Amino acid sequence: MASQQSLPDFVQAMDAAGFLVRIKDEIRVDQIPTTLEANPTKAVLIEKIKDCEFSVLANAYSNQDMYAWAMECDRTQTGRQMVERAKSRFKWEVVDTAPCKEVILKGDDVDLTRLPLFLHHDRDGHAYTNDNLFISKHPDTGVYDWGIYRSMFRSRTEKSVDMTCTSHRQRIHAMAAAAKGQNLEVAMVIGGPILDKVSALVGVPGDTDDFEVLGGFYGAPAKMVKCETIDVLVPANAELVLECELMATEGLNFDEGPYGEFTGMYGGGMKHNYRLKVKAMTFRKNPIYQHCTIGGMHPWYTDNMLQLPAIEADLYGALRLAGIDVMEVRSPAGGLSNIAYAKIRPLGAGDAKQALGLMLTCSKQGLPKVAMVFNDDVDIWDDQAVLAAMAFRYMPDRDTVIIKDCNTMTVDPKCAEPGVSSKIGMDCTKPMGGSWNPDEFIKSAVTDLGDPPDNVTPMSEEEIAREMEAFIGAEPRAWLDILKHFHGQPYKLIYGAFGDLRHKLGRMNDAPWYRYTLSDRPFAFEAKPAALSNFDPRHVGSTTS
């Protein structure tokens, strides 16, 4: 498994893997947004920022190929790997110091304007730090949690933080602290490798120590280091740490937002949120400031799409626990976390509907809003294969699951009530049961006869016709069987010989091949009343001569 990488080592690894674009010319901070927008599919390292000691890294976990690379697996297996690694627990270890201690600023020396702050989207309320892994302990249990939250600039020593979702564990910690009449000590880690971000988002029970889970992703204990002014530990590979007091006793009473959201639109308006006092900032010399891209003109290629593997992991884990034979889960980039597919092997007619119910409700992210389930013969990573299955394996009146009043992200502009959404599931699996003919859903494979056998003895059309009649007379044959038998003979002679015999041949009623047999009539079977089925009766004619 991967080691606990420093940010410079992570940048070098991304560069070697072909995921990184380096911008070597010095640019101004106000040029950062357009620079990032011009490189949507790669991580971007801006080496020189005018009047700033930091270089800038962004878009460094912006697509599913990056997640797969970090997890050392194929992209179809990222969610499964997250579920497996999240099962392991390694108690963390405390080290004496770390590179994030090379520069330590406390009290009046704290100055957030040293960071390369910029306005990402036109209507943003202010500049944000966005690659923020917030770390705190539950005031009652001491259990660590970390998660990604945005944080708006207020002053040199103050920030706001968005914690409006009731399921956010940092918000739960803040509420618990406020109930005791206390504020909450919070560390913000800015900058780190993909594996750390993936670990922070994986779904685990609320009483789980997130840094024990991080060790599970490394396959070894996570190295942790103490903060300078608060009783909080942070990962030793942190690049930049802001040590904060979250003013929980003041309540959610400070302006924050609006912001360009993961939807690619503005959402949520100006919110009421918590205020933070920054007590210390520590970072490595020659530091890299990491920014999390979001929204913009390519919302499916941004760091906020880290939600995709997190949702895939949540859904895959829930389906397995429910006894669904799930093979893969995909949250496609263009669905912006609100659409998910699952490939399953249904064992019974109800498995698909059960899978849809789970997919729509099990993720702690409150997503997706649209779920679809497919058989194992559909490549859910091929958008055209998905559309084809939707077109002919989904029937709206029978294959739709709708659930009202579910949790979702508060920024969905179609929600009548923020954070509350209806959800839809579409069963795109082949129907099961005696009233359905499974052969109707077999994919039409392209014929490949392979190379003709060696030393084929040439035959005349008359010789082929005689042998073909004997071949069909021995037992009924599909046309494919006949072509294989005469493979290597000129096709004109094969087709001519068949034409010579056609008046002697009829068709069997043995779906799906409807083989040719010797018969004095076209349909070599007695007509019987057709059983009710999904066949169009207009396709059935008389079988009598």
TORPAZA-838634 format. One record per residue (C-alpha): residue in one letter; y, x, z. Coordinates in pm, whole numbers, plus 50000, padded with zeros to 5 digits. Example, Ala and Ser with C-alpha at 12.3 -4.5 7.8 and 13.67 -1.06 7.14 Angstrom:
A495505123050780
S498945136750714
END
This chain:
M500005000050000
A503645009949965
S505405030750229
Q508625021850413
Q510985034050138
S514565044850189
L517055029349950
P517615062049757
D513835065949715
F513595029849601
V516325035549342
Q514525066249209
A511255046849186
M512935018248999
D514505042948759
A511135059448692
A509545025248632
G512185015648374
F513834988448581
L517215005248635
V520465009248440
R522855036248564
I526605031648517
K528035066848542
D531695059948458
E533955051748751
I534935014948762
R537164993148981
V535694968349227
D537054939249022
Q534954951348728
I531684948748922
P530954911748841
T531224915948463
T529234948348477
L526394930348651
E526594900248419
A526234923348119
N522864936248249
P520974905248366
T517404918048324
K517744951948495
A518754965948830
V522214981548804
L523395012648989
I527145018348964
E527525054249075
K531305055949124
I533675029149254
K537395036749254
D538805042049606
C535405036249769
E532845059549926
F529925036449835
S527995034149512
V526744999149427
L523204986849360
A522624951049247
N520104929249064
A517344950649215
Y514914921949280
S515874898848999
N512694890948807
Q508974885348850
D507994918148687
M509894936248964
Y508094916549236
A504724924249080
W505624961149055
A506634961949422
M503434943749524
E501304966349300
C499684937049121
D499864915748809
R502714890348817
T500214861648816
Q498904874249151
T502174880549338
G502004848849547
R498344854749631
Q499074890649737
M501934878949959
V499634854150131
E496964880750186
R499344907250320
A501104882250545
K497824876750730
S497864912250869
R499794922251178
F500844957151287
K502904961851602
W506064980851510
E506945015451640
V510365027051765
V511745060251637
D514605080151791
T516945080451494
A517225072351125
P519465080250825
C521505048650891
K522885067251197
E524555094850995
V527895076151015
I528595054851323
L531755034051357
K532385013751674
G535124991651813
D538494997251649
D536915021051396
V534954992551240
D536464985050901
L534694961650659
T537254969950389
R535465003150343
L532784982950163
P533224976149787
L534244939749831
F534854918349522
L535104882149409
H531764874549242
H532594839849101
D536024825349023
R535934797449284
D534274816749567
G536104812049896
H536284849849944
A534274881549900
Y530774880650047
T528124904850151
N525044888550008
D522144912850049
N522104905650421
L518904906750622
F519974890250949
I517944901351249
S517894885351593
K515534877151878
H514914842052004
P516834839852335
D513824825252519
T510814842352365
G512244875252239
V510374870851910
Y512094888051617
D513094870251299
W514824883050989
G515984864250684
I518494865950401
Y521844848550463
R525214852050292
S528224862950494
M531904858650397
F534674883350476
R537254871950734
S538934903950851
R538194940750909
T535994931451206
E535054895051143
K532744876150909
S531424840950860
V527764833250797
D526114804150617
M523524787950845
T523814751450750
C520084745150688
T518444731551001
S515214750250922
H516864784650928
R515394803951217
Q518614823551273
R520394790251320
I517644779451560
H518194811751758
A521954805351764
M521464769651887
A519104781752160
A521654807852271
A524474782252274
A522334759152490
K522214787252748
G525974792552721
Q525484825552536
N526364840952206
L523684857251990
E523304894251914
V522644898451544
A522144928951324
M522804926950951
V520864951650736
I522354956750392
G520204975650142
G516464980450118
P513434979549887
I511934948049736
L508954948349971
D511214943350272
K512924913450110
V509594897750008
S508254902250361
A511324885650510
L510834854150300
V507084849150330
G506124817550516
V504724823950866
P504714803051186
G507954803151382
D506464821651678
T505484851351459
D507234884851496
D508554891851146
F508354929551189
E504644927451265
V504394909150933
L506424936850767
G503804961450891
G501174939750724
F502974944750393
Y503014982550447
G499494984350582
A500935004250875
P503354998551166
A506984994051060
K509285021051196
M512195006051390
V515365020951541
K517705008051812
C521194995651740
E524175012651904
T525954983352070
I523454954752084
D519874951152209
V518354946751864
L515994968351660
V516364973251283
P513994989051028
A514445026751016
N514845026050637
A518045005350663
E520925018250449
L523825000450621
V523784981150951
L526444957751085
E525974951251458
C527414917151539
E528004891051803
L527394856851652
M529784833751836
A527244806451901
T529234791052187
E532094783651945
G529774762051734
L529794755951361
N533564753951342
F534704780851097
D535354777950725
E532854793650488
G532444789250115
P532394775749856
Y530274798749646
G528584801049310
E525014791349396
F521504799049272
T521744767149064
G524194784948834
M526864760248953
Y529144757549251
G527614738449538
G528084727049892
G531874728249903
M533614744450197
K531244744750492
H531574745750869
N529754776650991
Y529544803351257
R531904832651311
L530704868351363
K532404896951544
V531344930751405
K530984955351694
A529644985151498
M528794995951148
T526395024651081
F525285039050748
R523875068850565
K526125095750417
N526705091050043
P525765054750099
I524615028249852
Y526014993349899
Q523474967549782
H524664933949652
C522474903549587
T523314887349255
I523334849549236
G524434822448991
G526534833848698
M525634827848336
H522024839748380
P521004822948709
W517294828248635
Y517864866148631
T519434871648971
D518354885349305
N518414850649454
M515334843149246
L513474862349516
Q512784826349617
L510284824649332
P507504846449479
A508244832549825
I507644797049699
E504584808149504
A503174823249824
D503914792350034
L502284769249779
Y499274791349715
G498594795050087
A498914757750156
L496614748349868
R493944772549983
L494114760250342
A493674724550215
G490484733650031
I491944731849681
D490324757049448
V493644772449340
M493724801849101
E497414808449038
V500834794449127
R503964800448922
S507574791448991
P509154797048646
A512464815648637
G514294788748441
G513374762848703
L515554781548955
S513004776349235
N512964738549187
I509934737248955
A506434750149030
Y503084750448852
A499584754548996
K496374762448811
I493364747348990
R489704739348943
P489474702749054
L486254694949240
G486984657749257
A489254632349093
G491714633049385
D492254670549401
A495174670949158
K497164644249344
Q496444661049678
A497634694049533
L500884678349416
G501604663749759
L501144697749917
M503214716149658
L506184693049707
T506264694650085
C504744726650221
S507334753950160
K509804763550428
Q512314768550144
G512474730450097
L511524735549732
P510334727349467
K511604693449354
V509234691749056
A505574702149074
M502894702248806
V499194709648832
F496964721848548
N493324729948479
D492104765648469
D492074766148087
V495894764748078
D497884797048097
I500674785948329
W502614817748244
D502884806247882
D505664780447858
Q504294766147533
A500844761247685
V502454743247978
L504384719947749
A501294712247544
A499334702747855
M502214680947975
A502324664047637
F498694652547627
R497214655547977
Y499974637048159
M500394599148145
P503494587548338
D502084555048482
R498884571248617
D499724607648676
T503044606648864
V503534612849236
I507004604949377
I507984612249737
K511354600949872
D513584616250139
C512254652050142
N513994683750255
T515704704949992
M518544729949956
T521944715550042
V523494728249717
D521604705149478
P524444685449315
K522184655449245
C521524648549613
A523274617149741
E522854631450091
P523044669550119
G519664684850188
V517694652850115
S515884648649786
S513264627949611
K510484648449455
I508124643249166
G504654656649089
M502954654948751
D499184656448719
C498574675548395
T494854680048452
K492064665448243
P491044631448386
M487764629548572
G485324600648591
G482794581748382
S485374562948173
W486714595248024
N485204616747753
P485794652947855
D485164664747499
E488444648747396
F490284675647596
I488424706147468
K490794729947293
S490244733246920
A489064769046887
V489714788146565
T486554796146370
D485444832346368
L482154838346189
G482414876046235
D481234900645973
P478464889345737
P475014903745811
D473994935045624
N471884933245308
V472464896445231
T470264886144938
P472414868744676
M471414832644606
S472294808144332
E473934774944412
E470644757244344
E468764780544581
I471374775244852
A471164737544806
R467354737644843
E467474759645152
M470354739445300
E468384707145258
A465394722645436
F467674736845708
I469244702645777
G465874685545745
A464424706946024
E467074692746262
P470594678946233
R473244706046185
A476964709046241
W478954723345951
L479534754446163
D475764759246193
I475424756945815
L478224781845751
K476674806445997
H473274802745830
F474654811045485
H477284836145598
G477654862945332
Q476974840245036
P480004832344816
Y481914803844975
K482234785644640
L478444783944612
I478054772344973
Y480554744144928
G479154735544585
A475614733444725
F476774710945006
G478504688444754
D475264685844558
L473504673644875
R476284651345007
H474764618744876
K471614626245079
L473444632545408
G474714610845690
R476344617846025
M474764615646367
N476534598246654
D476164629046877
A479674638146991
P481334661946979
W479684677146668
Y478574645646484
R475984666446300
Y474764661845943
T471264648245891
L469204635945596
S470064599245558
D470474572245295
R473744560345449
P476954577445571
F476444567745936
A472894576246038
F472784554046348
E472864517546444
A476224503646547
K476414491846908
P479244474747094
A481654502247197
A482124507947569
L485664505247697
S487294539347665
N490484556447569
F489494555947199
D491844537946959
P489654509146821
R491414512646486
H489474545246438
V486124527246447
G484914511346121
S481704495046008
T478604516946030
T476584495445790
S476374500845417
END
